[in-house]
Amino acid sequence: QVQLVESGGGLVQAGGSLRLSCAASGRTFSSYTMGWFRQAPGKEREFVAAISKSGGSTYYADSVKGRFTISRDNAKNTVYLQMNSLKSEDTAVYYCAADSWAVVVGRKPGYWGQGTQVTVSS
């Protein structure tokens, strides 16, 4: 089992950048694929990015490809989401998630953080 805590959200102007962090508890962080999801008001939760256990493979939603970068530090039990060139449509609560690669990319991970709000003003 793993517990996840996100941080780094906030208010930023369009075109700006933010870096989200997700700290995981437990000694098995490196055994999980990690992912980021987001949910905007009135919309369903959507997949943003995933990173494999070693960090060697990444996968992005088309809407963020080229602007967002997912990375991880297994020594620090932390996964990051660097968000550049932010747009108003990126406004959402961002959630960290953990599970196997197929399950995370399949949009149904079993472990979730509590979320962090990102608001992009235009």
SULRAUR-V638715 format. One line per field, one symbol per residue. psi: psi as a letter, one per 40 degrees, with the letter a starting at -180 (. if undefined). Layout:
psi=???
//
This chain:
psi=iihhhiieiahiiheaiihiihhiiiefdeehhiihiihiheiihiidiihideeehihiideehedihiiihddefiiihhhifiideehihhiiiiaidddddeefiehiaeihhhhhh.
//
